[in-house]
Amino acid sequence: MTDFTEDMLCNLEKMAHIECEKNEEALLTDSLKKILDYVEQLSEVSTEDTPIFSHQMFLQAKNASPQPLRKDEPGYLLPTETYLENVPEKTAGMIRVPPVLQPKEKNG
């Protein structure tokens, strides 16, 4: 089993800006150990003869013509006033959301 410690969980909490309750820590640590064990198993699988591809749409049967992509054409657009009716906070016709990134704290 992969060695995933409570200290590692503490570091992960800090990096992800989350807090776990004490009763969740043991369950989360065990779950993360299982995930790491599975990833470790995957690294044992030989992929030497596996072709590299970046997207499923590029995989085709032999002698098959490529699948055409549909045209990107705009359709019906909901009027701005309609969707802003249910928005809790708006500014100048835009949806206001809480900040995701916080400024770094200054030391000293």
Secondary structure, 3 states (H helix, E strand, C coil): CCCCCHHHHHHHHHHHCCCCCHHHHHHHHHHHHHHHHHHHHHHCCCCCCCCCCCCHHHCCCCCCCCCCCCCCCCCCCCCHHHHHCCCCCEECCEECCCCCCCCCCCCC
